[in-house]
Amino acid sequence: MNSPVAELAPTDHTYLHLDTRGRPMHWAMVLELSEGAGISVADVRARVRERSGHFDVFRIGIRHGGWRKPQVVQAESVDVDRHVDAVEHTDRADLYSRIADLMATPLPRSAPLWHITLFTPRDQGAQHVVLRVHHSLSDGIAGAAFAALLADGAEEDLAEFDRFATTPRHRIPTVDPRIRQTAKATFDSQWKAGNAGRGWPALTRTGRREIALVGTPTRELRRTAKRHDATVHEFLLAAIGRTLATAAPVTGKPHPATLRVTLPVTDDPAFRHTGNAVLAALLNLPGDETDLAGQIARCRTELATIEKGRPHLAWAPTDDAPKVPWPVRRAIANASLARMSPDIHIGINPGFSRVRSVLGASIVDLTPLSPLIGYSFSVTSLILGSRTSFGIVTDPAALPEGYATVFAERFAQVLDEAGRS
């Protein structure tokens, strides 16, 4: 085997514990290709058939994993016709609706836990490719390995994906008791502070999803953040906070004064892992602060608290955790998420791939979409080369229909206003 996947790590198990039919645990990447690419599903299947044996992780499925202990299943080969589909769409709204349906549709177990869909417009417009991967196989960073299924390039070009597919699955060793104690104290403090003035709509069990995509030049983003005396992280969090404050969902209830945010933090600063290395920190955004400077000041304080107290280590699934039966671990994981009770998710991710084309077609935009893990709203960004993209996912049974698009449009305005101010 060219990747150590015989067993999943505790961090990978998290997404099996939380996976249900109404709350599927897969993420997605949406590739927008240059107009006129003219790629056929036969082209995509031929490329995937050629690459599907490149890494063992491409052939990994999981048997059980609900209330029964999971078993890793290694397929001898990939049924490419089953794993690559083609769909036509009429316009961007139809495209978003169809991608949202994919985000709501669980990936079949046992078979390799990924799927590719080629979207082609019936009239004019760009083709899109949607790659879905179960979160138990990898986080968004290690998920770069799956780009090797499609990316252009010779063998030496594809070698850049090796570290995300052939290095050991990420495991968290024993956390120093003093660090753990500080982390728990910080987590508890953040959790209590996030209780004040809450009221964001909770995730429902309907399984329905809505999505929207938006992007901006990375150079402009960095320039705008600097103009506001902020880091890119501080600025993006603040811009999202301002957007939520100025374009609050109309729910018939007062807009919450506090938004409890799960902010992914990697446990692997070297970005050399297979599987999942992401842990969740709590960050509290002011839900009613419409001033960008006020949002930036709050975000700076929150990020400093996270950096110092490392609350993401409070409940980190370490290798030395007590061994308990799988159903008990699942119950504990779900109880922990219920206890955390996040409102929204904000992910800010670096990108690494130098590959910028698929089957000869240039990639115009590459946008991440995250599963809804206990929250009804998610915005995930990818800072990749000259382009930074944002994927918005919402639960339309909790939030108003169309809110993903409303947020995306207002967020683009907030970024533009900040760049001009």
C-alpha positions as a LaTeX table, in Angstrom:
\begin{tabular}{lrrr}
\hline
Residue & $x$ (\AA) & $y$ (\AA) & $z$ (\AA) \\
\hline
Met1 & 0.00 & 0.00 & 0.00 \\
Asn2 & 1.32 & 3.45 & $-0.83$ \\
Ser3 & $-0.61$ & 5.15 & 1.96 \\
Pro4 & $-1.18$ & 4.04 & 5.56 \\
Val5 & $-4.97$ & 3.74 & 5.47 \\
Ala6 & $-5.58$ & 0.33 & 7.03 \\
Glu7 & $-6.98$ & 2.11 & 10.09 \\
Leu8 & $-8.52$ & 5.51 & 10.53 \\
Ala9 & $-7.28$ & 7.81 & 13.27 \\
Pro10 & $-9.44$ & 9.20 & 16.12 \\
Thr11 & $-9.77$ & 12.54 & 14.32 \\
Asp12 & $-11.12$ & 10.71 & 11.26 \\
His13 & $-13.63$ & 8.83 & 13.41 \\
Thr14 & $-15.25$ & 12.11 & 14.45 \\
Tyr15 & $-16.93$ & 12.42 & 11.06 \\
Leu16 & $-18.27$ & 8.88 & 11.22 \\
His17 & $-19.75$ & 9.53 & 14.66 \\
Leu18 & $-21.56$ & 12.62 & 13.37 \\
Asp19 & $-22.59$ & 11.22 & 9.97 \\
Thr20 & $-26.31$ & 10.63 & 9.45 \\
Arg21 & $-28.54$ & 10.47 & 6.38 \\
Gly22 & $-29.96$ & 13.90 & 7.21 \\
Arg23 & $-26.54$ & 15.36 & 8.03 \\
Pro24 & $-24.02$ & 13.86 & 5.59 \\
Met25 & $-20.35$ & 14.45 & 6.39 \\
His26 & $-18.75$ & 15.13 & 3.02 \\
Trp27 & $-17.03$ & 18.24 & 1.76 \\
Ala28 & $-16.80$ & 19.34 & $-1.86$ \\
Met29 & $-14.62$ & 21.32 & $-4.23$ \\
Val30 & $-16.26$ & 23.16 & $-7.13$ \\
Leu31 & $-13.99$ & 23.73 & $-10.13$ \\
Glu32 & $-15.16$ & 26.36 & $-12.61$ \\
Leu33 & $-13.49$ & 25.77 & $-15.99$ \\
Ser34 & $-12.77$ & 28.28 & $-18.73$ \\
Glu35 & $-15.68$ & 28.82 & $-21.12$ \\
Gly36 & $-15.63$ & 26.71 & $-24.23$ \\
Ala37 & $-13.67$ & 23.90 & $-22.58$ \\
Gly38 & $-15.92$ & 21.29 & $-24.16$ \\
Ile39 & $-14.91$ & 18.47 & $-21.81$ \\
Ser40 & $-17.02$ & 15.31 & $-22.07$ \\
Val41 & $-17.85$ & 12.84 & $-19.33$ \\
Ala42 & $-15.91$ & 10.27 & $-21.35$ \\
Asp43 & $-12.83$ & 12.52 & $-21.05$ \\
Val44 & $-13.26$ & 12.76 & $-17.28$ \\
Arg45 & $-13.83$ & 9.04 & $-16.86$ \\
Ala46 & $-10.76$ & 8.24 & $-18.93$ \\
Arg47 & $-8.61$ & 10.53 & $-16.76$ \\
Val48 & $-10.04$ & 9.13 & $-13.52$ \\
Arg49 & $-9.62$ & 5.55 & $-14.75$ \\
Glu50 & $-5.97$ & 6.33 & $-15.47$ \\
Arg51 & $-5.38$ & 7.93 & $-12.05$ \\
Ser52 & $-7.61$ & 5.92 & $-9.68$ \\
Gly53 & $-4.79$ & 3.52 & $-8.81$ \\
His54 & $-2.29$ & 6.31 & $-8.14$ \\
Phe55 & $-2.98$ & 6.47 & $-4.37$ \\
Asp56 & $-4.55$ & 3.84 & $-2.14$ \\
Val57 & $-6.78$ & 6.46 & $-0.53$ \\
Phe58 & $-8.73$ & 6.66 & $-3.80$ \\
Arg59 & $-9.95$ & 3.08 & $-3.22$ \\
Ile60 & $-10.95$ & 3.39 & 0.43 \\
Gly61 & $-14.51$ & 2.75 & 1.57 \\
Ile62 & $-15.86$ & 2.16 & 5.07 \\
Arg63 & $-18.20$ & $-0.58$ & 6.21 \\
His64 & $-20.43$ & 0.30 & 9.17 \\
Gly65 & $-19.30$ & 3.35 & 11.18 \\
Gly66 & $-22.73$ & 4.21 & 12.55 \\
Trp67 & $-23.44$ & 2.38 & 15.79 \\
Arg68 & $-21.09$ & $-0.42$ & 14.71 \\
Lys69 & $-17.31$ & $-0.10$ & 14.67 \\
Pro70 & $-16.08$ & 0.89 & 11.20 \\
Gln71 & $-14.01$ & $-1.37$ & 8.98 \\
Val72 & $-11.84$ & 0.06 & 6.24 \\
Val73 & $-12.60$ & $-1.53$ & 2.86 \\
Gln74 & $-9.93$ & $-1.42$ & 0.15 \\
Ala75 & $-11.48$ & $-1.89$ & $-3.31$ \\
Glu76 & $-9.35$ & $-3.67$ & $-5.87$ \\
Ser77 & $-10.41$ & $-1.10$ & $-8.45$ \\
Val78 & $-12.76$ & 1.86 & $-8.82$ \\
Asp79 & $-16.04$ & 1.54 & $-10.72$ \\
Val80 & $-15.43$ & 4.76 & $-12.65$ \\
Asp81 & $-18.84$ & 4.81 & $-14.35$ \\
Arg82 & $-20.43$ & 4.82 & $-10.88$ \\
His83 & $-18.07$ & 7.45 & $-9.46$ \\
Val84 & $-18.21$ & 9.96 & $-12.33$ \\
Asp85 & $-21.52$ & 11.44 & $-13.50$ \\
Ala86 & $-22.54$ & 14.12 & $-15.99$ \\
Val87 & $-25.39$ & 16.61 & $-15.53$ \\
Glu88 & $-26.71$ & 19.46 & $-17.67$ \\
His89 & $-27.88$ & 22.73 & $-16.12$ \\
Thr90 & $-29.75$ & 25.74 & $-17.46$ \\
Asp91 & $-28.29$ & 28.68 & $-15.53$ \\
Arg92 & $-26.35$ & 29.54 & $-12.36$ \\
Ala93 & $-29.41$ & 29.20 & $-10.12$ \\
Asp94 & $-30.03$ & 25.71 & $-11.50$ \\
Leu95 & $-26.34$ & 24.87 & $-11.06$ \\
Tyr96 & $-26.41$ & 25.96 & $-7.41$ \\
Ser97 & $-29.59$ & 23.99 & $-6.79$ \\
Arg98 & $-28.11$ & 20.82 & $-8.26$ \\
Ile99 & $-24.85$ & 21.19 & $-6.30$ \\
Ala100 & $-26.91$ & 21.76 & $-3.14$ \\
Asp101 & $-28.70$ & 18.47 & $-3.83$ \\
Leu102 & $-25.30$ & 16.76 & $-4.02$ \\
Met103 & $-24.29$ & 18.27 & $-0.68$ \\
Ala104 & $-27.50$ & 16.82 & 0.78 \\
Thr105 & $-26.97$ & 13.35 & $-0.71$ \\
Pro106 & $-24.84$ & 10.94 & 1.36 \\
Leu107 & $-22.00$ & 9.13 & $-0.35$ \\
Pro108 & $-22.59$ & 5.35 & $-0.44$ \\
Arg109 & $-20.61$ & 3.44 & 2.18 \\
Ser110 & $-18.24$ & 0.55 & 1.42 \\
Ala111 & $-17.50$ & 1.87 & $-2.08$ \\
Pro112 & $-14.67$ & 4.43 & $-2.36$ \\
Leu113 & $-15.95$ & 7.51 & $-0.54$ \\
Trp114 & $-15.71$ & 10.15 & $-3.25$ \\
His115 & $-17.67$ & 11.20 & $-6.31$ \\
Ile116 & $-17.18$ & 13.52 & $-9.31$ \\
Thr117 & $-19.94$ & 15.29 & $-11.25$ \\
Leu118 & $-19.37$ & 17.18 & $-14.50$ \\
Phe119 & $-21.85$ & 20.03 & $-15.00$ \\
Thr120 & $-22.33$ & 21.33 & $-18.55$ \\
Pro121 & $-24.61$ & 24.28 & $-19.47$ \\
Arg122 & $-27.29$ & 23.58 & $-22.04$ \\
Asp123 & $-26.57$ & 26.89 & $-23.73$ \\
Gln124 & $-23.57$ & 29.14 & $-23.17$ \\
Gly125 & $-21.51$ & 29.31 & $-20.01$ \\
Ala126 & $-18.75$ & 27.55 & $-18.14$ \\
Gln127 & $-18.52$ & 23.90 & $-17.25$ \\
His128 & $-18.05$ & 22.99 & $-13.58$ \\
Val129 & $-16.65$ & 19.90 & $-11.93$ \\
Val130 & $-17.80$ & 19.00 & $-8.40$ \\
Leu131 & $-15.61$ & 16.66 & $-6.37$ \\
Arg132 & $-17.15$ & 15.30 & $-3.15$ \\
Val133 & $-15.09$ & 13.48 & $-0.51$ \\
His134 & $-16.21$ & 12.03 & 2.81 \\
His135 & $-14.66$ & 13.96 & 5.67 \\
Ser136 & $-13.49$ & 10.79 & 7.40 \\
Leu137 & $-11.00$ & 10.27 & 4.55 \\
Ser138 & $-9.45$ & 13.72 & 4.76 \\
Asp139 & $-9.85$ & 17.32 & 5.79 \\
Gly140 & $-9.78$ & 20.06 & 3.18 \\
Ile141 & $-5.99$ & 20.39 & 3.29 \\
Ala142 & $-5.21$ & 16.68 & 2.89 \\
Gly143 & $-8.06$ & 16.60 & 0.37 \\
Ala144 & $-5.65$ & 18.17 & $-2.09$ \\
Ala145 & $-4.59$ & 14.59 & $-2.81$ \\
Phe146 & $-7.88$ & 14.02 & $-4.62$ \\
Ala147 & $-6.93$ & 16.71 & $-7.15$ \\
Ala148 & $-4.61$ & 14.08 & $-8.61$ \\
Leu149 & $-7.68$ & 12.30 & $-9.97$ \\
Leu150 & $-8.19$ & 15.12 & $-12.48$ \\
Ala151 & $-5.22$ & 17.49 & $-12.60$ \\
Asp152 & $-3.11$ & 17.96 & $-15.70$ \\
Gly153 & 0.56 & 17.14 & $-15.42$ \\
Ala154 & 3.22 & 14.50 & $-15.72$ \\
Glu155 & 4.27 & 12.16 & $-12.93$ \\
Glu156 & 6.66 & 14.72 & $-11.45$ \\
Asp157 & 3.88 & 17.31 & $-11.39$ \\
Leu158 & 1.56 & 14.97 & $-9.51$ \\
Ala159 & 4.28 & 14.37 & $-6.91$ \\
Glu160 & 3.17 & 17.58 & $-5.16$ \\
Phe161 & 0.11 & 15.66 & $-3.94$ \\
Asp162 & 2.13 & 12.84 & $-2.34$ \\
Arg163 & 2.35 & 14.41 & 1.11 \\
Phe164 & $-1.46$ & 14.49 & 1.31 \\
Ala165 & $-1.86$ & 10.82 & 0.38 \\
Thr166 & 1.20 & 8.83 & 1.39 \\
Thr167 & 2.32 & 10.33 & 4.69 \\
Pro168 & 0.93 & 8.81 & 7.92 \\
Arg169 & $-2.64$ & 9.57 & 8.90 \\
His170 & $-2.59$ & 12.38 & 11.41 \\
Arg171 & $-2.69$ & 11.37 & 15.05 \\
Ile172 & $-2.68$ & 13.56 & 18.13 \\
Pro173 & $-0.29$ & 12.39 & 20.84 \\
Thr174 & $-0.74$ & 12.97 & 24.56 \\
Val175 & $-1.50$ & 16.59 & 25.37 \\
Asp176 & 0.49 & 17.99 & 28.28 \\
Pro177 & $-1.91$ & 18.18 & 31.28 \\
Arg178 & $-1.07$ & 21.85 & 31.88 \\
Ile179 & $-1.79$ & 22.71 & 28.25 \\
Arg180 & $-5.02$ & 20.70 & 28.39 \\
Gln181 & $-6.09$ & 22.49 & 31.58 \\
Thr182 & $-5.47$ & 25.90 & 30.00 \\
Ala183 & $-7.26$ & 24.82 & 26.84 \\
Lys184 & $-10.33$ & 23.67 & 28.79 \\
Ala185 & $-10.43$ & 26.88 & 30.79 \\
Thr186 & $-10.22$ & 28.92 & 27.59 \\
Phe187 & $-12.85$ & 26.78 & 25.89 \\
Asp188 & $-15.23$ & 27.17 & 28.84 \\
Ser189 & $-14.66$ & 30.93 & 28.89 \\
Gln190 & $-15.34$ & 31.21 & 25.15 \\
Trp191 & $-18.41$ & 29.00 & 25.45 \\
Lys192 & $-19.88$ & 31.06 & 28.29 \\
Ala193 & $-19.17$ & 34.34 & 26.51 \\
Gly194 & $-20.91$ & 32.94 & 23.43 \\
Asn195 & $-24.10$ & 32.31 & 25.40 \\
Ala196 & $-24.93$ & 36.00 & 25.75 \\
Gly197 & $-27.56$ & 37.24 & 23.33 \\
Arg198 & $-27.72$ & 34.09 & 21.22 \\
Gly199 & $-30.57$ & 33.16 & 18.91 \\
Trp200 & $-29.23$ & 31.96 & 15.56 \\
Pro201 & $-31.51$ & 29.31 & 13.98 \\
Ala202 & $-30.39$ & 25.76 & 14.73 \\
Leu203 & $-29.61$ & 23.10 & 12.15 \\
Thr204 & $-32.61$ & 20.92 & 11.30 \\
Arg205 & $-32.71$ & 17.21 & 10.42 \\
Thr206 & $-34.33$ & 17.72 & 7.00 \\
Gly207 & $-31.01$ & 17.29 & 5.21 \\
Arg208 & $-31.83$ & 20.09 & 2.74 \\
Arg209 & $-29.03$ & 22.41 & 1.62 \\
Glu210 & $-28.52$ & 25.64 & $-0.33$ \\
Ile211 & $-25.19$ & 26.87 & $-1.68$ \\
Ala212 & $-23.66$ & 29.98 & $-3.23$ \\
Leu213 & $-20.17$ & 30.80 & $-4.50$ \\
Val214 & $-18.23$ & 34.06 & $-4.55$ \\
Gly215 & $-14.60$ & 35.01 & $-5.12$ \\
Thr216 & $-12.15$ & 37.89 & $-5.13$ \\
Pro217 & $-8.55$ & 38.52 & $-6.26$ \\
Thr218 & $-6.13$ & 37.55 & $-3.49$ \\
Arg219 & $-4.01$ & 40.62 & $-4.14$ \\
Glu220 & $-6.99$ & 42.91 & $-3.57$ \\
Leu221 & $-7.93$ & 40.99 & $-0.44$ \\
Arg222 & $-4.47$ & 41.38 & 1.07 \\
Arg223 & $-4.32$ & 45.03 & 0.08 \\
Thr224 & $-7.71$ & 45.74 & 1.64 \\
Ala225 & $-6.81$ & 43.95 & 4.88 \\
Lys226 & $-3.60$ & 45.97 & 5.13 \\
Arg227 & $-5.53$ & 49.20 & 4.47 \\
His228 & $-7.66$ & 48.38 & 7.51 \\
Asp229 & $-4.59$ & 47.53 & 9.62 \\
Ala230 & $-5.65$ & 43.90 & 9.86 \\
Thr231 & $-4.31$ & 40.48 & 8.97 \\
Val232 & $-6.17$ & 38.57 & 6.26 \\
His233 & $-7.66$ & 36.30 & 8.94 \\
Glu234 & $-8.86$ & 39.25 & 11.03 \\
Phe235 & $-10.26$ & 41.03 & 8.01 \\
Leu236 & $-12.13$ & 38.04 & 6.59 \\
Leu237 & $-13.73$ & 37.17 & 9.93 \\
Ala238 & $-14.71$ & 40.81 & 10.41 \\
Ala239 & $-16.11$ & 41.11 & 6.88 \\
Ile240 & $-18.24$ & 38.00 & 7.42 \\
Gly241 & $-19.40$ & 39.38 & 10.77 \\
Arg242 & $-20.35$ & 42.70 & 9.19 \\
Thr243 & $-22.20$ & 40.92 & 6.39 \\
Leu244 & $-24.22$ & 38.85 & 8.87 \\
Ala245 & $-25.01$ & 42.01 & 10.83 \\
Thr246 & $-26.08$ & 44.08 & 7.82 \\
Ala247 & $-27.84$ & 41.26 & 5.93 \\
Ala248 & $-29.29$ & 39.31 & 8.81 \\
Pro249 & $-31.68$ & 36.48 & 7.88 \\
Val250 & $-35.31$ & 37.45 & 8.35 \\
Thr251 & $-36.64$ & 34.87 & 10.79 \\
Gly252 & $-39.32$ & 36.81 & 12.66 \\
Lys253 & $-37.11$ & 36.88 & 15.75 \\
Pro254 & $-34.59$ & 39.48 & 16.93 \\
His255 & $-31.18$ & 39.05 & 15.32 \\
Pro256 & $-28.75$ & 37.55 & 17.85 \\
Ala257 & $-26.20$ & 39.84 & 19.47 \\
Thr258 & $-23.65$ & 37.01 & 19.60 \\
Leu259 & $-22.73$ & 34.39 & 17.02 \\
Arg260 & $-20.87$ & 31.33 & 18.29 \\
Val261 & $-18.47$ & 30.28 & 15.53 \\
Thr262 & $-16.50$ & 27.08 & 15.04 \\
Leu263 & $-13.16$ & 28.06 & 13.56 \\
Pro264 & $-11.03$ & 25.18 & 12.19 \\
Val265 & $-7.44$ & 25.13 & 13.46 \\
Thr266 & $-4.92$ & 22.68 & 12.04 \\
Asp267 & $-2.91$ & 20.51 & 14.40 \\
Asp268 & $-0.30$ & 20.08 & 11.66 \\
Pro269 & 1.39 & 23.42 & 10.93 \\
Ala270 & 3.70 & 21.69 & 8.45 \\
Phe271 & 0.69 & 20.64 & 6.34 \\
Arg272 & 2.10 & 17.16 & 5.76 \\
His273 & $-0.60$ & 14.65 & 6.64 \\
Thr274 & $-3.12$ & 12.20 & 5.32 \\
Gly275 & $-6.58$ & 12.20 & 6.88 \\
Asn276 & $-7.80$ & 14.85 & 9.32 \\
Ala277 & $-5.65$ & 17.26 & 11.30 \\
Val278 & $-8.32$ & 19.89 & 11.92 \\
Leu279 & $-9.65$ & 20.74 & 15.37 \\
Ala280 & $-12.38$ & 23.24 & 16.24 \\
Ala281 & $-11.88$ & 26.40 & 18.29 \\
Leu282 & $-14.75$ & 28.59 & 19.45 \\
Leu283 & $-14.82$ & 32.22 & 18.37 \\
Asn284 & $-17.57$ & 34.71 & 19.19 \\
Leu285 & $-18.61$ & 37.29 & 16.62 \\
Pro286 & $-20.83$ & 40.27 & 17.48 \\
Gly287 & $-24.02$ & 39.65 & 15.53 \\
Asp288 & $-25.17$ & 43.28 & 15.70 \\
Glu289 & $-21.92$ & 45.15 & 14.97 \\
Thr290 & $-22.29$ & 46.87 & 11.58 \\
Asp291 & $-19.00$ & 48.79 & 11.79 \\
Leu292 & $-16.09$ & 46.98 & 10.13 \\
Ala293 & $-13.51$ & 48.52 & 12.47 \\
Gly294 & $-15.50$ & 47.28 & 15.47 \\
Gln295 & $-15.67$ & 43.79 & 13.98 \\
Ile296 & $-11.91$ & 43.79 & 13.31 \\
Ala297 & $-11.13$ & 44.82 & 16.89 \\
Arg298 & $-13.30$ & 42.02 & 18.26 \\
Cys299 & $-11.83$ & 39.44 & 15.89 \\
Arg300 & $-8.30$ & 40.45 & 16.81 \\
Thr301 & $-9.09$ & 39.87 & 20.50 \\
Glu302 & $-10.78$ & 36.54 & 19.80 \\
Leu303 & $-7.90$ & 35.26 & 17.66 \\
Ala304 & $-5.37$ & 36.29 & 20.31 \\
Thr305 & $-7.37$ & 34.33 & 22.90 \\
Ile306 & $-7.36$ & 31.25 & 20.67 \\
Glu307 & $-3.63$ & 31.52 & 19.96 \\
Lys308 & $-2.78$ & 31.87 & 23.65 \\
Gly309 & $-5.27$ & 29.45 & 25.21 \\
Arg310 & $-5.51$ & 26.89 & 22.37 \\
Pro311 & $-9.10$ & 25.89 & 23.22 \\
His312 & $-9.14$ & 23.46 & 20.28 \\
Leu313 & $-6.98$ & 21.11 & 22.37 \\
Ala314 & $-9.57$ & 20.92 & 25.15 \\
Trp315 & $-11.40$ & 17.96 & 23.62 \\
Ala316 & $-8.85$ & 16.82 & 21.03 \\
Pro317 & $-9.26$ & 13.08 & 20.24 \\
Thr318 & $-5.82$ & 11.85 & 21.26 \\
Asp319 & $-4.37$ & 8.39 & 20.76 \\
Asp320 & $-4.08$ & 7.90 & 24.51 \\
Ala321 & $-7.80$ & 8.46 & 25.18 \\
Pro322 & $-9.50$ & 5.72 & 27.24 \\
Lys323 & $-10.65$ & 2.80 & 25.13 \\
Val324 & $-14.44$ & 2.56 & 25.21 \\
Pro325 & $-16.91$ & 0.68 & 22.98 \\
Trp326 & $-17.65$ & 2.28 & 19.64 \\
Pro327 & $-21.35$ & 3.07 & 20.39 \\
Val328 & $-20.29$ & 4.87 & 23.57 \\
Arg329 & $-17.74$ & 6.91 & 21.62 \\
Arg330 & $-20.43$ & 7.84 & 19.10 \\
Ala331 & $-22.78$ & 8.92 & 21.88 \\
Ile332 & $-20.02$ & 10.98 & 23.49 \\
Ala333 & $-19.15$ & 12.68 & 20.18 \\
Asn334 & $-22.75$ & 13.65 & 19.54 \\
Ala335 & $-23.21$ & 14.84 & 23.12 \\
Ser336 & $-20.04$ & 16.94 & 22.81 \\
Leu337 & $-21.32$ & 18.61 & 19.65 \\
Ala338 & $-24.68$ & 19.29 & 21.29 \\
Arg339 & $-22.84$ & 20.79 & 24.27 \\
Met340 & $-20.74$ & 22.99 & 21.98 \\
Ser341 & $-23.92$ & 24.10 & 20.12 \\
Pro342 & $-22.26$ & 26.22 & 17.43 \\
Asp343 & $-24.25$ & 28.73 & 15.40 \\
Ile344 & $-22.11$ & 29.06 & 12.29 \\
His345 & $-18.84$ & 27.83 & 10.78 \\
Ile346 & $-16.08$ & 29.92 & 9.20 \\
Gly347 & $-13.13$ & 28.17 & 7.58 \\
Ile348 & $-10.10$ & 30.03 & 6.20 \\
Asn349 & $-7.84$ & 27.63 & 4.33 \\
Pro350 & $-4.55$ & 27.97 & 2.46 \\
Gly351 & $-4.22$ & 26.29 & $-0.92$ \\
Phe352 & $-1.11$ & 24.53 & $-2.18$ \\
Ser353 & $-1.63$ & 23.14 & $-5.67$ \\
Arg354 & 0.34 & 24.64 & $-8.55$ \\
Val355 & $-1.86$ & 22.80 & $-11.06$ \\
Arg356 & $-4.23$ & 25.18 & $-12.79$ \\
Ser357 & $-5.88$ & 23.05 & $-15.48$ \\
Val358 & $-7.96$ & 19.92 & $-15.99$ \\
Leu359 & $-7.92$ & 18.05 & $-19.29$ \\
Gly360 & $-6.49$ & 21.11 & $-20.97$ \\
Ala361 & $-9.10$ & 23.51 & $-19.59$ \\
Ser362 & $-7.96$ & 26.30 & $-17.26$ \\
Ile363 & $-9.43$ & 26.37 & $-13.75$ \\
Val364 & $-11.02$ & 29.81 & $-13.36$ \\
Asp365 & $-12.17$ & 29.30 & $-9.78$ \\
Leu366 & $-11.78$ & 26.59 & $-7.15$ \\
Thr367 & $-14.31$ & 26.88 & $-4.32$ \\
Pro368 & $-14.69$ & 24.73 & $-1.18$ \\
Leu369 & $-18.00$ & 23.67 & 0.36 \\
Ser370 & $-18.20$ & 22.26 & 3.89 \\
Pro371 & $-20.76$ & 19.95 & 5.51 \\
Leu372 & $-23.05$ & 21.45 & 8.14 \\
Ile373 & $-21.69$ & 19.95 & 11.35 \\
Gly374 & $-24.13$ & 21.08 & 14.02 \\
Tyr375 & $-24.63$ & 24.56 & 12.53 \\
Ser376 & $-27.04$ & 25.88 & 9.91 \\
Phe377 & $-24.65$ & 28.24 & 8.11 \\
Ser378 & $-21.12$ & 27.77 & 6.80 \\
Val379 & $-18.72$ & 29.90 & 4.80 \\
Thr380 & $-15.42$ & 28.30 & 3.80 \\
Ser381 & $-12.66$ & 30.16 & 2.02 \\
Leu382 & $-9.70$ & 28.95 & $-0.02$ \\
Ile383 & $-6.73$ & 31.28 & $-0.55$ \\
Leu384 & $-5.08$ & 29.79 & $-3.62$ \\
Gly385 & $-2.66$ & 31.77 & $-5.73$ \\
Ser386 & $-4.20$ & 34.85 & $-7.30$ \\
Arg387 & $-7.76$ & 33.94 & $-6.36$ \\
Thr388 & $-9.57$ & 33.60 & $-3.02$ \\
Ser389 & $-12.93$ & 31.85 & $-3.11$ \\
Phe390 & $-15.78$ & 31.46 & $-0.64$ \\
Gly391 & $-18.31$ & 28.63 & $-0.55$ \\
Ile392 & $-21.53$ & 29.25 & 1.39 \\
Val393 & $-23.75$ & 26.39 & 2.58 \\
Thr394 & $-27.01$ & 26.87 & 4.47 \\
Asp395 & $-29.89$ & 24.83 & 5.83 \\
Pro396 & $-32.95$ & 26.35 & 4.09 \\
Ala397 & $-35.27$ & 24.73 & 6.62 \\
Ala398 & $-33.59$ & 26.74 & 9.38 \\
Leu399 & $-32.77$ & 29.94 & 7.48 \\
Pro400 & $-34.92$ & 31.69 & 4.86 \\
Glu401 & $-34.98$ & 30.20 & 1.36 \\
Gly402 & $-32.37$ & 31.91 & $-0.78$ \\
Tyr403 & $-30.29$ & 33.19 & 2.14 \\
Ala404 & $-27.07$ & 31.65 & 0.79 \\
Thr405 & $-27.34$ & 33.85 & $-2.30$ \\
Val406 & $-28.38$ & 36.88 & $-0.24$ \\
Phe407 & $-25.31$ & 36.47 & 1.95 \\
Ala408 & $-22.98$ & 35.94 & $-1.03$ \\
Glu409 & $-24.20$ & 39.08 & $-2.78$ \\
Arg410 & $-23.97$ & 41.22 & 0.36 \\
Phe411 & $-20.55$ & 39.76 & 1.25 \\
Ala412 & $-19.22$ & 40.77 & $-2.18$ \\
Gln413 & $-20.52$ & 44.29 & $-1.51$ \\
Val414 & $-18.84$ & 44.40 & 1.91 \\
Leu415 & $-15.50$ & 43.39 & 0.38 \\
Asp416 & $-15.90$ & 46.01 & $-2.35$ \\
Glu417 & $-16.87$ & 48.75 & 0.11 \\
Ala418 & $-13.89$ & 47.89 & 2.34 \\
Gly419 & $-11.56$ & 48.05 & $-0.65$ \\
Arg420 & $-12.82$ & 51.51 & $-1.58$ \\
Ser421 & $-12.98$ & 53.00 & 1.90 \\
\hline
\end{tabular}
